[in-house]
């Protein structure tokens, strides 16, 4: 992902780019103007030092344990403009329970969801009914997400969840049997533009496994998915730049799962078929309050997680 977005900035040619990279993978070739190799334990100091020399920052980090919100807040506090969402919006989007409540209050389609202590998971599961999905309150990808089809499977799922989260509470959610999908959007000062509907190759199990995806996804509920994703993003002030929304699609409905207030893996595939420079579009959305007049996608691309890891594209 880092490699992809840096390539787009270089192709645009309007900015001077600097990035940090863990020295353990410093042999990764990146299309960047300045590369700062960072040893373990140096990240915080080097990040703070670089902010003093930057006009804008695009921070690629997970929402887990508030990491992305914290780094965005540090950059914002240093007077650096964010090429992404505000810390407050990241915090809201990163909390699956808070998001669910926002979706529910707005009347948007979202599965029955409960926030529960580990100790209360069993009675709460009976209340929801099986099959259901158990997941961390925060987190990215499929980390810790488990399909539970009966009470006998719940204990095994809770063991996986305890390893995946530091929180004492988890999310239990009705399972929707459908097509895993996402919508990529560009957001500029409260205005959102759905860019593409994307497929996600996700294997439901204990835990779920993300295998890759495709851009665009052709599906009977495509129009509904784009509309629901835009309505979800409209609920959260402070979202900005590139935003992803995860859904599960049936032939009748597009069910909201969560909002990702950051670059997502889909960016790697989207940039190959969209007829605009996404890095430039993010810059214009965040700093010029401008969205493209129209978006054209030509062709379809499939990508596999294992192949991206081999090529260093998911760094």
Secondary structure by P-SEA (a helix, b strand, c coil): caaaaaaaaaaaccbbbbbccccccccccccccbbbbbcccaaaaaaaaaaaaccccccccccccaaaaaaaaaaaaaccccccccaaaaaaaacaaaaaaaaaaacccccbbbbbcccaaaaaaaaacccbbbbcccccccccbbbbccccaaaaaaaaaaacccccbbbbbcccccccbbbbbbbccccccccbbbbbbcccccccccccccccccccaaaaaaaaaaaaaaaccccccbbbbbbcccccbbbbcccccccccaaaaaaacccccaaaaaaaacccccccccccccbbbbbbaaaaaaacccc
